[in-house]
Amino acid sequence: MTTYEIIKYPDERLKSIAEPVGKFDDNLRKFLVDLEATMYAGPGGVGIAAPQIGKNQRIAIVDVSSMAKRARKNRPLKHQGKMVLINPEIIEWEGMAIGREGCMSVPDYTGNVIRAEKITLNAYNAKGEQQSYTCEGFEARAVQHEIDHLDGLLFIDRLVSRRNDLFRRKTK
């Protein structure tokens, strides 16, 4: 198992639109294991996209289940568990909400971003089988954030206001 170095802003590779995956083979499955290991090795990593490690393919992994422990009892965190999203496409969305986001590729900042509160998407899994997911709340936000990486966008490109909604991350 290999863990990759996360590419950091302002690296131009983060601005590239990722290419669709066409081959679902053992090389892809090995890469997914390594991508997942890289995500879990990062601080607070609940998602990662292949472009963040320099692989220009439409691949993302999202797993917000670790955040369920921090959810309030009166607002449990709904989630699908680990989702491997290959060639993902959001087909429906509803509601909009502002929320704070951070990113392993922009480690020193967080910011307020408007995202859909609920989404439905289609994606392929590691075997090349099409899957459909409905996500809401924090999980929907995380999926949209990772799909943005596949489209060459960072959360700082979607800030509500560059003047008022970008915050230096607190360090301990």
PENOR-V469112 format. One record per backbone hydrogen bond with DSSP energy under -1.0 kcal/mol. CO is the residue of the C=O (numbers start at 0). NH is the residue of the N-H. If there is no record, write none. Layout:
co=CO nh=NH
co=CO nh=NH
//
This chain:
co=7 nh=10
co=10 nh=13
co=11 nh=14
co=12 nh=15
co=18 nh=57
co=24 nh=28
co=25 nh=29
co=26 nh=30
co=27 nh=31
co=28 nh=32
co=29 nh=33
co=30 nh=34
co=31 nh=35
co=32 nh=36
co=33 nh=37
co=34 nh=38
co=35 nh=39
co=36 nh=40
co=41 nh=44
co=45 nh=62
co=47 nh=60
co=48 nh=51
co=49 nh=52
co=49 nh=54
co=50 nh=53
co=51 nh=6
co=54 nh=56
co=55 nh=18
co=56 nh=58
co=57 nh=86
co=58 nh=49
co=59 nh=84
co=60 nh=47
co=61 nh=82
co=63 nh=66
co=64 nh=67
co=66 nh=69
co=71 nh=74
co=82 nh=61
co=84 nh=59
co=85 nh=123
co=88 nh=121
co=91 nh=119
co=93 nh=116
co=93 nh=117
co=94 nh=116
co=96 nh=114
co=98 nh=112
co=100 nh=110
co=102 nh=105
co=104 nh=8
co=105 nh=108
co=107 nh=168
co=109 nh=166
co=110 nh=100
co=111 nh=159
co=112 nh=98
co=114 nh=96
co=116 nh=136
co=117 nh=93
co=118 nh=134
co=119 nh=90
co=119 nh=91
co=120 nh=132
co=121 nh=88
co=122 nh=130
co=123 nh=85
co=124 nh=127
co=128 nh=124
co=130 nh=122
co=132 nh=120
co=134 nh=118
co=135 nh=138
co=136 nh=140
co=137 nh=141
co=138 nh=142
co=139 nh=143
co=140 nh=144
co=141 nh=145
co=142 nh=146
co=143 nh=147
co=144 nh=148
co=145 nh=149
co=147 nh=152
co=148 nh=151
co=149 nh=17
co=153 nh=156
co=154 nh=157
co=160 nh=164
co=164 nh=111
co=166 nh=109
//
